[in-house]
């Protein structure tokens, strides 16, 4: 019970890319860069294992950005002509590439990372992919002319890579959908349908990660506008509870999310964020265990996973390592406390 995992990304070592940036520049190129990406993946795999994380990831070390790391493998996108676009409902501007023709995968996207995980760990393995709605919100379109058509085209490509990852031995495939917290009506109209297309035919565990974003200033400023209670989850959780997705990953600790909203995900595995990625203060095991104890009032222990609120890509490397250890230690303490409570109730 109470297994641990992370939302996906981890900081890139300074010898791989610029540190503490969401869109870091690579330090190398060509074969040297490919070697550095593999080395960084193995480094973070070891750090997760040493910390005691139960379900490990590649740390997204091979991707410059969680969305564009996938888009780079897609034909029909012009990266030479980036345009400025407001994303997440104009929360901040980004320079994004343009869809100019029919979308097709150039080949495998994360085969190397999946192979590294399979060869170097016996722990359950997770690979993350950007969700269709979030991709559509992070790219300009001059070909499809319709967000739903564009999302379904990307969903088909995501499904193609997800099926291959399953054959590579990946145990959990997670789709990152921060846009679900922004366009709640669209989530119910077509966002979940796009996710269903992305997971079509998969037998491995599927997950969707929905959060309030990385700990960057634009997201921190946005959170200040959301009031004392962040109730975005309330609008979409009932629809997700009825969906075919196995797991939902969400933000909890140090947020203004009413914890009772977790009961709206009845029947789903819930990856509860018990580690804050928006500041460098490292949680104590006792704080993590207390967050878990509170959330367990609304999520059965058999469906509970302890996780980070979001990815840790822009974070200081040493802080991220310490937070991994706090996550594992806090979950271990929570398991111990839960066992004592059950023993007393017999």
N, C-alpha and C positions, 0 to 999 in steps of 0.2 A: 504493500500500500504506500501511497504518497511518494511515488517515484518522482525523480527530478529530471528536468530537461531545461533547455534554454530556447528563447524565441528564435534564435538562428545565428545572427551575426556576432562576431567578436572583433576586437581591435586588430588592425593589421600592424605587424612589427615595423619599426621604423626603417629596416633594411628592405622591406617589401614596398611600402608606400608611405606617403606623407602621414604622420600620426595625427590622431584626434580630428579627422575630417570625414565628413559624410561622402564627399566626392574626391577622394585622394588621388593625387598623381602617382603613377607607378614609378619606382626607382630605377627599374631596368627595362629591358626590351628583349624580344625574341626568345631564344632558348634559355637565356639567363633568367628572364622573368618567369617562364614556365617552371623552372627549377625552384625559384624563390616561392612561387605560389604553392607548390607541393610541399616544400619545407615548412612553410607557415601553417599549412593544413595539418601536418603531422605534429607540429609544435602544440597547436591548440587541442588536437585530439588528446595528446598526452596530458595537457593541463586539465582538461575536463575529467579524464580518468583519475588523475592524482587528486583532484578536488572531491571525487566521489559522485559525479554526475551519472545518472543511470542510463539516460538515452542521449547519445552524443550526436553532434553535428560536425560538418566540415568548417564551421565558423564563417562561411562565405568568404574565405580568403582569396578565392580566384576571381571575385567580382568587384569591380570598381564601385558599383551601386546595386542595391538589391533588385531593382527593376531592370536597369540597363545591362546588367550581367547576363540576363536572358536575351534581351533585344539584340545584342551583338551577334547572336547566332541565327538571326532571322533575316531572310531575304525579303525585299519589298520595303525596306526602311533605308532612308537616305541620312546617314550620319554626317555627311559632309556639309549638310545644310541645316543646321540647328536653328530653331526659332525660340523666342522668349514666350513662355506661356505660364499663366497662373495655374497652379495645381492645388488640389485639396480645397476646391471652391475659393481659389485665389488667396489661400493662406500665405503662400509665398511664390515667388517667380523662379522658374528654372529654364535653362536652355535645353530644349528637347529636340530629338530627331523627328523626321517627318515620314509618315507612311505614304508611299508614292505608287505602290502597285500591290498585286495579290501577295499575301504573306505565305512564306514557306520556310521550314527549318532548313538550315544549311547542312545540318548533321547533328550529332549528339552534343548536348550542352554540358552536362555534369557527369559524364562517364568517368573521367579521371578522378574526381573527388569521391564518387561512389566506390570506385575500385580501391582507392587508398583506404577508405573506411573499412571495406570488407577484408582487406589484407592485414590491417593493423589493429583491429579491435574485435573483441567478442561481445561487446555490448550492443544493445539495439541501436540502430543507426537511423538518423533522420536527415533528409535533405529538404530545403525550403525552395519554393518557387514563388514568383510574384503572382498574385491573383489577377484574373481578367479585368475586373473593374478598375483596380489600381493601375494596371498597365495602361488602360484607355485614358486614365486621368493623368498619365505621365508621358504622353506622346501626342504629337500633332498628326492630324489625318487629312490627307488630300486625295484619298482613293475611295474608301468605303462610304463616306458621307453619312454614316449612321453609327452611333455609339454601340448599339446592341449588335449590329452586324460585325463591327470591329471587335467587340468583346468575344463574340462567338468564334471568330476567326482565330483570335489568340488562344481561346480555350481549347480549340482543336489541337493547336501546336503544343500547348502545355500538356494535354493528355498524351500526345505522342511521346514527349520526353518522360512523363510520369510512368507510362507503361514500361519504357525502357529501364528507368530507374528501379522499378519493381523487379524486373528480370536481373538487374545488377545486385539484388539482395538488399535493397533499402527497405527498412521496416515501416517507416513513417514518412509520408509525403505531406508537407505542409504548404498551404497557399497563403501568402501574406496579403491581407486586404484592409489596410488602414483606411482606404476610401469608404469602407462600409460604415464608418463612424461619421461620415460627412454627407453622404447621399442616401439617407435611410429609405426614402420612398423607392429609389431605384434598386436598392438591395432587394426589396420585396417584389418589384416588378420584373427585374431581369438578372440581378446580381447573383442570386442563388442558383438560378437556371444556368448561368454561365459557369458557376462552380461545378454543378452537376455534369456539365459537358466536360469539364477538365478532369473529373475523377471517373469518367465513364469506363467501366470494365475493370477497374482496379480492385484487387483483393487485399492489398496491404492496408494498413491504417491510414486514414486521411484526416487532415486537420486544417482548420482555417484560423489564422491569427488576426485578431482585430484589436487595435490599440489606439492610443492617442498620440502616437508618433515618437520618434527618437527624441533624445534630450537636447535638441537644438533650439536656438532662441526663438525661431518662428513658431515652433510648437509650444514652447513655454508661454509665449505671449498669447497664443490662441487659447490655451487652457485658462488663462486669467479671465477670459470673456465668457466662460461657460457657467459661471455662478457657483454657488455652494454645493450643488448636486449635479453630477454629470450623468444624464439619463439617456444618452444616445443608445446604450445597450438595450434599454427597455423596449425600444421600437423594433429592434431586429432580432432579439433573442428568441421570441416565440416562433418566428419563421425559421430560424436556424435549428430550433429544437425539432421541427418537423422535417428538416432536410435529411439528405443521405450522408452528410459529413459525419465522421465518427467523433471528432474532437473539436473543441473551441478553445482557443488560447486568448487570454484577455488581461487587461491591466487592472491591478487592485491596490497594492500597497502605495501609500502616500498619494492616492488619488482621491477624487471626490465622487467616486462611483459608489452608489448605495449597495452595500454588499448583499443585501437581500435580493437584488436582481439576479443573482446567480441561480436562484431556484427556477428561473424561467428556462433554464437549459436542462430540465429534467430528462434523464435518459442518455445524455451525452457525457463523454469524458470531458472534464474541464481542466484546462491548464491555467492555474491561477497565478497571476504575477505577484510574487512575494519579494521580488528584488527590484528596487527603483533604479532606472537607468538614466534619470534626469538629474542626478547629482552624484558627487564622488564620495559621499559618506557611505561607509560600508556598514551594512546592517549587522547586528549581532545575531547569533543563532536564536537567542530568546525572542528577538523581535520577529524573526521569520516564523518561528514556531507559533507566536501569538497571532500573526496574520493567518496562518493555516488554521489555527483553532477557531478563529472567528468565522472563516469561510466554510469550515466543515459543518457549521450549523445549516448550511444551505446546499452543500454538495456532498453526497455520500462518499465515504472514504474510498470505496472501490472505484469511484469515478474521478478521484482527485489526483492531480499531478501538480507539483510545485515547480514554478517556472519564473522567468524574468518578465517584467512588464513589456519589454520590447527588446530589440537588438541592442548590442553594446558597441557597434562599430565605431562611433565617434569618441569612445571613452578612453581614458588612460589605461594602458595595458596592465599595469600593476594593480590598479583599482579593480579592473575586470576580473583578474585572477582572485583577488580577495573576495569579491562578490560571489564568484563560483563556489568558493569554499564555504561562505556563509550560507548559501543556498542549500548545499548538501548537509552541512552541520545542523541547520535549522530544521530541515525535513527529518533528519535522524532524531532530533530532540522531540519533534512533533509525534513521530511514530512511537517513541518511548512513552510519551505522555498519554497517547491514545491507548496503548497497551495496558498501562496502569489503570486508566479509567474503565476499560472493559473488564479488567480483572476484578476491580472493586464492585462492579455492577452485577457480577455473577452470584 
